[in-house]
Amino acid sequence: MTRVRYFAAAAEAAGTDAEERAEHSLLELRTAVVAEHPALADILPRCAVLVDGVRTDGDLSLDDAELIDVLPPFAGG
């Protein structure tokens, strides 16, 4: 199982700030979380995704991953 943490608007859209997931790839994870949390469909494509602390934009095996962070764009100031 991989722990997925959602931050800010992503947490609001998911209705939770964290959950345990069992998908085997980042593509499978993206598809599954949007199916379960439809409000993520608009924000997830704009989010930075970190797998064990490393930003990942493409697909990736999650078989050895422990932590995924979903970070929406933040307004700076």
N, C-alpha and C positions, 0 to 999 in steps of 0.2 A: 504494500500500500504506500502511496505517496501522499504527503500532506500538501494541500493547495491552500495558500493564503491569499485572500482578496483584500485590496486596500481601497479606501476612499469610495469613489463612484462605482468601482467594480464590486466592492462588498455590498453596497446598497443594491445594485442590480441583481446580485446573486442571493441576497437575503441572508447572507452569512459572512463571517470574516474568515472562516476556514472550514475545510472538510477533507476527509480521507477519500482518495480516488484509486482505482485499480487499472486504469487504462495503460496500455503498453507503449503508446507513442504520444507525442505532443499533438499530432493531428487528431488522433482518437480522442484525446482529452478535450481539445477545443470543440469538437463536434458534440461530445457528450455533455459538456457543461452548458452549451447553448441550448441543447435539447431539454435539459432539466431546468435551466434558468433562462428562459427566453429573453429577458431584459438585458442579458449580456450580449446579445447579437449585435447591438449598435456600438457598444463600447469595447468589446474584446479585440476587434481588429486594430484599435488604436493603442492598446495596452502594451507596455513592455512586459515580457515574460522572462523571468529568471529561473533557471533550473540549477538548483544547488549553487545559487549565487552568480551564475554566468548568464548574461543576456543571450537569448536564443530566438531568432526570427523564423527559422524554418522548422521542419519536422525533425524529431529526435527520439530515439528510444528512451523510454522512461523506466526500463526494467531495473536499473540501479539507482534511480533518482530517489532522493529522500524528501526534498522540499521544492515546491514551485511557488513563486511569488508572482501575482498578477497586479501590475502597477499601472493605473491609468495615467494619462498625461496630467501633469500638475501645472497650474498657472503660477508663474513666477512673480516675484515682486521684490 
